[in-house]
């Protein structure tokens, strides 16, 4: 399917029921390419570069940024491409949190929901050790040194030494995008829906997690899993970036789940 006049960083492929893909921070729509190839023969795949990543536009008003800026753009694209038709929704990390927000706001539009460790930090109980860890992590990344911030961020979600092992070109790209990571944090913690509000998501859901992920993201996945009405859980021997590092294992699991819904 070819749609004209789409915003930059939106890629529509295939035909059939729609599948919406949302990637993690410091990534792009390219992380889902293997999944796109698995689905495009039978589904209309709408793959987004989240604002500030890939070929998408930068955030125009950072002072007033929240996740409504992201979801507003996504909703406009969906209206343009599929109108009022329902869709499958897939998200990873920050993209998973954006997907969860969309699901709460428009549960009647969902055919299914598949999330890999959505970092909906605002769902962590205020005053809890996990909420404090998230706040501390945000503070450590929100610094003037873009390269050090990118190193702290990527090492946390991967492993010590990960950033410095990357090619210099990749380090440069990540450092250039780190300002959007801080806006992502801002949007994530500003959300107000609660765990109880997840009860409106009546479609089948799949919550995925990695056994080698940070305890923070695994804890978040656990509390979200417990709050969803019709959810199954699937673990992988990977870290938080499993959809990127282990795409040939995780993407087929997502495709299989979508095909059964």
N, C-alpha and C positions, 0 to 999 in steps of 0.2 A: 504494500500500500504506500502511495506517495501523497503526502499532504503538503500543500504550499503554505508559505507564510508562517511556519512554525517558529517559535523563539529559538535563538541559538542554543545549541546543546540539548536538543530534543530529537530523538531518533526513532522513527516508526518503521517497523519491519513486519512483513508477513500478513496473514489474513485469518479471521476467525474471532472468537472471544478475546477480549483485551487482557493483557498482562502488563502491569505497571512495575517498573524496576527502579529502585532508589539505592544509590551506593553510599559508602561510608565517607567520613571526612578524609581529606587529603587523598582522595581517589577520584574516579570519574566513571562515567557510564561504561567505559571500556572493561571495567572489572566484571561485567555481566555478559561479555560477548559469547562465552561458551554456552551460557544458558539461552541467550538469544538464538543461537544456532540450533539448540535442541527444540525450541518452541515454535520457530517462525513458520514452519510448514502448516501448523494447525491453529496458531494464535496470532492476533495482532499485538506485537510486542512494542510497548512504549517505554523507551529507555531514556532516563533523564540524567544529564549532568546537573547536579544540584548547583544553585547559584554560587559563583566564585570558583568553580572547579571545571576542568575540561574546557569546553568551548562556550560554556554558559556565561552570561553577563555577570559582572561584579555587582555586589549589593550597592545600590545607589545612595541609600540613606542609612548609614551604619548606626547613627544615634537612635533611630527608631526601629531597629531591626528586631524581629521576633520570628517565630516559626510560621506565623500567618503570612509572612512574605513568601516563604517557600510554598506553603499549601495553596495560597492564592494563585500563584503561577501554575502549579500542577493542575488545579481545578479548571483554569482557563484552557489549558491544553487538552484536558480530557473532554471538555465541552466541545472543543473544535474538532477533535478526532473521532470521538465515539458518542457524542451527545449525552443522552440520559442512560445509555446502556451500562450494565454492571461490569465489574472487572475484577481480576485477580490482582493482589497487591503483594509485592515482595520488597523487603528492606533489610539493610545490614547496618548495624551500629547507629550512626546519626541518621542515615536513611531509614533505618528501622524505627527510630523514634518519630521521624516525620510520618512514616507510614502508620504508626500507631495513632498519632493525632488525627490523620485522615480517617482512620477506621472509627474512632470515637465520634467524629463529627458527621460522618456519612455511612453509618453501618449498613444501611439498606442498599448501598451501591456495591457491596463486596460479595464476590463469589467465593473468595478464600483469602487468607492472610498468612504469609510465610515470613518469619522474622528470624534473623540470626543476631542474637545478643543486642537488642535495641537499647541504646544508652539514654533512656528516658529518665535522666538523673532526678528530676523533680519528684518522681514517685518514691524515692528513698525517704524514709521517715526523717523529719527534721530532728536533729540532735543525735541521730544514730551514728555509729562509727563509720558506716558506709557513706552516709551523706557528708560527713566530715572529710573522708578520704577523697570524695569527688570534688569538694570545695578546695582542698589542698592541692589536688592535681591541677585544677583550673588556675590557681595562683602560681604554680610552678611554670605553667606554660605561658601565662600572660606576662611576658617580659619583653624588653626591647630587642634583645639579641635573637633575630629570627632563626638563625641556624641552630642555636642552642635550644630554642623553644621547639623547633621541629625534631631535634634529637630527643628531647625529653618525651615529647608526645609519641613519636613512633616507637621508641624503645619500650615505653609503658605497654603499648598494645601488642608488641612483638616480643623482643627479648633484649637484654643488655648488649650493646655493640651493634645492633641492627642498622642504625642510621649511618654510622661511619663505614659500614661494609657496602653501602650503596654506591653506585657510580656517582661521580660529582654532578653530572647533569640532573640526576634524580634528586640529589640533595638540594640543588638550586631550585628546582621546581617546588619541592616541599616547603622550603624556606619562604619562597615567594607567596605561597598560599596559606601560611600560618595565621595571617590576620583573619582569614575567614574561619579558621578553626576556633579562634576566640569568639567570633560572632556566633558560631554554632553552640559553644558553651552557653553564651548569653541567652540564646533562644531556648535551649534545652531546659535550663533551670527556671525560666520565666513561665513555663506552662503551668496551668492551674487544674486541669482535670485530675481526678484521683483514681486509685486502683479500683474503687467501687464503680467508677464510670465505665470501666472496661466491660462490665456486664452487658452493655448494649451491643457488643460485637457478637452476633449470633452465628456468623458463618464459621465453617471449619477453619481452625488455625493450626499452624505448625510453628513451634518455638524450638529453635536450634541453638546449640551452644558447643563450645570447645572445651575439652577436659584440661587443656593447657592454657586457657585464658586467665586473665587476672580475676581474682576472687570478686572484685567489684562488679564486673560485667556478668559473671556467673550468678551472683546474688540477685542482680536486677532481673535476669532471665527467669530465675526461680519465682520471684514474687509476682512477675507478670504472668507467668504460666498458671500460677494458682488463682489468678483473678479472672482468667478468660473462661467463658462457659463451655466451649466446644473445642478443646485444644489437645493436641498430641505433642509429645516432646521427643526430640532426637538429638543425641550427642555424637560428637565426632572427636577423634584424637587429633585435634588441631588447637591453634590459638584463636584469639579474637579475630584475626584477619583470615580465617579459614576460607571464606568465599573467594579470596584472592589467591592465597597460597595453595589451596586444595580444591580448586574449582572443579576438577574432573571427578571429585568425590561428592562434593556438596551440591553442585548445580544439577546433576541428574536426580538427586533426592528431591530437590525443589520441583523439578519438572514432573517427576512421578506423582508428587503430592498434588500439583495443580491438575494433572490429568484425571485424578480420581475425584475431584470436587465438582 
